[in-house]
Amino acid sequence: MMANKLADVIGVEVLDGYCLRLCFDDGAVGNIDVSTLIPFEGVFESLKNRDYFATVSVNDDIGTICWDNGADISPQLLRESLI
């Protein structure tokens, strides 16, 4: 018996502040406030810069959002945190 596949992020749009609108491959669409999910320290520290934060993209290989510095956020956490 196969476990349910976790939903992958397939689209991202940058909103105001540290909010993103995400689309998942299971049809879910919603907004998240990244500042409530992660501390802006370590690999996430550069995300405090809004211009850099806005460079977010979807990495199809890992099914989630990421930044060029290697930061990414678990798609499961994102899916569970939709507003």
PyRosetta script that sets phi, psi and omega in degrees:
from pyrosetta import init, pose_from_sequence

init()
pose = pose_from_sequence("MMANKLADVIGVEVLDGYCLRLCFDDGAVGNIDVSTLIPFEGVFESLKNRDYFATVSVNDDIGTICWDNGADISPQLLRESLI")
pose.set_psi(1, 126.6)
pose.set_omega(1, -178.5)
pose.set_phi(2, -84.5)
pose.set_psi(2, 142.1)
pose.set_omega(2, 174.4)
pose.set_phi(3, -74.0)
pose.set_psi(3, 155.8)
pose.set_omega(3, 177.0)
pose.set_phi(4, -62.4)
pose.set_psi(4, 136.1)
pose.set_omega(4, 177.8)
pose.set_phi(5, -72.5)
pose.set_psi(5, 136.6)
pose.set_omega(5, 175.9)
pose.set_phi(6, -71.9)
pose.set_psi(6, 146.0)
pose.set_omega(6, -179.8)
pose.set_phi(7, -72.5)
pose.set_psi(7, 138.0)
pose.set_omega(7, 176.2)
pose.set_phi(8, -100.1)
pose.set_psi(8, 148.4)
pose.set_omega(8, 173.2)
pose.set_phi(9, -76.3)
pose.set_psi(9, 131.2)
pose.set_omega(9, 178.6)
pose.set_phi(10, -120.5)
pose.set_psi(10, -7.4)
pose.set_omega(10, 178.3)
pose.set_phi(11, -155.9)
pose.set_psi(11, 147.6)
pose.set_omega(11, 178.5)
pose.set_phi(12, -143.3)
pose.set_psi(12, 139.2)
pose.set_omega(12, 175.2)
pose.set_phi(13, -132.1)
pose.set_psi(13, 132.6)
pose.set_omega(13, -180.0)
pose.set_phi(14, -81.9)
pose.set_psi(14, 128.7)
pose.set_omega(14, 178.0)
pose.set_phi(15, -109.8)
pose.set_psi(15, -163.3)
pose.set_omega(15, 179.1)
pose.set_phi(16, -70.7)
pose.set_psi(16, 157.3)
pose.set_omega(16, 177.6)
pose.set_phi(17, 61.1)
pose.set_psi(17, -130.9)
pose.set_omega(17, 178.0)
pose.set_phi(18, -110.5)
pose.set_psi(18, 31.2)
pose.set_omega(18, -178.5)
pose.set_phi(19, -95.5)
pose.set_psi(19, 144.3)
pose.set_omega(19, 176.8)
pose.set_phi(20, -130.1)
pose.set_psi(20, 147.3)
pose.set_omega(20, 170.6)
pose.set_phi(21, -102.8)
pose.set_psi(21, 123.4)
pose.set_omega(21, -176.0)
pose.set_phi(22, -115.5)
pose.set_psi(22, 145.0)
pose.set_omega(22, 172.4)
pose.set_phi(23, -117.7)
pose.set_psi(23, 135.4)
pose.set_omega(23, -179.3)
pose.set_phi(24, -113.4)
pose.set_psi(24, 157.5)
pose.set_omega(24, -177.9)
pose.set_phi(25, -73.3)
pose.set_psi(25, -4.3)
pose.set_omega(25, 174.8)
pose.set_phi(26, -95.7)
pose.set_psi(26, 7.1)
pose.set_omega(26, 177.7)
pose.set_phi(27, 96.7)
pose.set_psi(27, -10.3)
pose.set_omega(27, 180.0)
pose.set_phi(28, -71.0)
pose.set_psi(28, 139.4)
pose.set_omega(28, 175.7)
pose.set_phi(29, -137.1)
pose.set_psi(29, 134.7)
pose.set_omega(29, 178.5)
pose.set_phi(30, -174.3)
pose.set_psi(30, 177.5)
pose.set_omega(30, -178.1)
pose.set_phi(31, -106.1)
pose.set_psi(31, 152.2)
pose.set_omega(31, 173.5)
pose.set_phi(32, -136.3)
pose.set_psi(32, 150.7)
pose.set_omega(32, 173.0)
pose.set_phi(33, -107.3)
pose.set_psi(33, 102.9)
pose.set_omega(33, -175.4)
pose.set_phi(34, -59.4)
pose.set_psi(34, -31.0)
pose.set_omega(34, -177.6)
pose.set_phi(35, -65.8)
pose.set_psi(35, -17.8)
pose.set_omega(35, 176.7)
pose.set_phi(36, -91.0)
pose.set_psi(36, -10.2)
pose.set_omega(36, -176.3)
pose.set_phi(37, -97.9)
pose.set_psi(37, -33.8)
pose.set_omega(37, -172.5)
pose.set_phi(38, -134.6)
pose.set_psi(38, 149.4)
pose.set_omega(38, 171.0)
pose.set_phi(39, -80.5)
pose.set_psi(39, 141.0)
pose.set_omega(39, 178.3)
pose.set_phi(40, -83.7)
pose.set_psi(40, 69.3)
pose.set_omega(40, 178.3)
pose.set_phi(41, -143.4)
pose.set_psi(41, 167.0)
pose.set_omega(41, -177.9)
pose.set_phi(42, 60.9)
pose.set_psi(42, -133.6)
pose.set_omega(42, -178.2)
pose.set_phi(43, -64.1)
pose.set_psi(43, -21.2)
pose.set_omega(43, -179.3)
pose.set_phi(44, -90.3)
pose.set_psi(44, -4.8)
pose.set_omega(44, -174.8)
pose.set_phi(45, -58.8)
pose.set_psi(45, -40.9)
pose.set_omega(45, -178.0)
pose.set_phi(46, -67.2)
pose.set_psi(46, -14.8)
pose.set_omega(46, 179.2)
pose.set_phi(47, -72.1)
pose.set_psi(47, -14.5)
pose.set_omega(47, 175.1)
pose.set_phi(48, -59.6)
pose.set_psi(48, -31.4)
pose.set_omega(48, 176.9)
pose.set_phi(49, -73.7)
pose.set_psi(49, 112.8)
pose.set_omega(49, -174.4)
pose.set_phi(50, -59.7)
pose.set_psi(50, -35.6)
pose.set_omega(50, 178.8)
pose.set_phi(51, -63.7)
pose.set_psi(51, -41.2)
pose.set_omega(51, 178.2)
pose.set_phi(52, -71.1)
pose.set_psi(52, -41.3)
pose.set_omega(52, 177.5)
pose.set_phi(53, -53.3)
pose.set_psi(53, -39.4)
pose.set_omega(53, -176.8)
pose.set_phi(54, -70.9)
pose.set_psi(54, -5.4)
pose.set_omega(54, 177.6)
pose.set_phi(55, -86.2)
pose.set_psi(55, 9.2)
pose.set_omega(55, -179.2)
pose.set_phi(56, -54.8)
pose.set_psi(56, 145.6)
pose.set_omega(56, 176.4)
pose.set_phi(57, -145.7)
pose.set_psi(57, 169.2)
pose.set_omega(57, 176.9)
pose.set_phi(58, -94.7)
pose.set_psi(58, 129.4)
pose.set_omega(58, 173.8)
pose.set_phi(59, -100.1)
pose.set_psi(59, 106.7)
pose.set_omega(59, -177.2)
pose.set_phi(60, -64.5)
pose.set_psi(60, -27.1)
pose.set_omega(60, -178.5)
pose.set_phi(61, -67.4)
pose.set_psi(61, -34.4)
pose.set_omega(61, -179.3)
pose.set_phi(62, -110.4)
pose.set_psi(62, -4.3)
pose.set_omega(62, 172.8)
pose.set_phi(63, 71.5)
pose.set_psi(63, 30.5)
pose.set_omega(63, 179.7)
pose.set_phi(64, -151.3)
pose.set_psi(64, 179.8)
pose.set_omega(64, 177.8)
pose.set_phi(65, -83.6)
pose.set_psi(65, 152.1)
pose.set_omega(65, 179.3)
pose.set_phi(66, -155.1)
pose.set_psi(66, 170.3)
pose.set_omega(66, 176.8)
pose.set_phi(67, -126.7)
pose.set_psi(67, 162.8)
pose.set_omega(67, -175.8)
pose.set_phi(68, -62.3)
pose.set_psi(68, -21.3)
pose.set_omega(68, -179.0)
pose.set_phi(69, -82.2)
pose.set_psi(69, 2.1)
pose.set_omega(69, 178.9)
pose.set_phi(70, 98.5)
pose.set_psi(70, -5.7)
pose.set_omega(70, 178.4)
pose.set_phi(71, -69.8)
pose.set_psi(71, 137.2)
pose.set_omega(71, 172.3)
pose.set_phi(72, -149.9)
pose.set_psi(72, 164.2)
pose.set_omega(72, -178.9)
pose.set_phi(73, -126.6)
pose.set_psi(73, 135.4)
pose.set_omega(73, -178.7)
pose.set_phi(74, -50.6)
pose.set_psi(74, 129.0)
pose.set_omega(74, 177.9)
pose.set_phi(75, -62.7)
pose.set_psi(75, -29.8)
pose.set_omega(75, 178.4)
pose.set_phi(76, -65.8)
pose.set_psi(76, -44.2)
pose.set_omega(76, 177.7)
pose.set_phi(77, -62.4)
pose.set_psi(77, -43.0)
pose.set_omega(77, 178.7)
pose.set_phi(78, -61.5)
pose.set_psi(78, -44.9)
pose.set_omega(78, -177.8)
pose.set_phi(79, -63.4)
pose.set_psi(79, -39.8)
pose.set_omega(79, -179.5)
pose.set_phi(80, -73.6)
pose.set_psi(80, -16.6)
pose.set_omega(80, -173.8)
pose.set_phi(81, -103.2)
pose.set_psi(81, 6.4)
pose.set_omega(81, -178.6)
pose.set_phi(82, -58.9)
pose.set_psi(82, 139.1)
pose.set_omega(82, 177.4)
pose.set_phi(83, -91.8)
pose.dump_pdb("model.pdb")
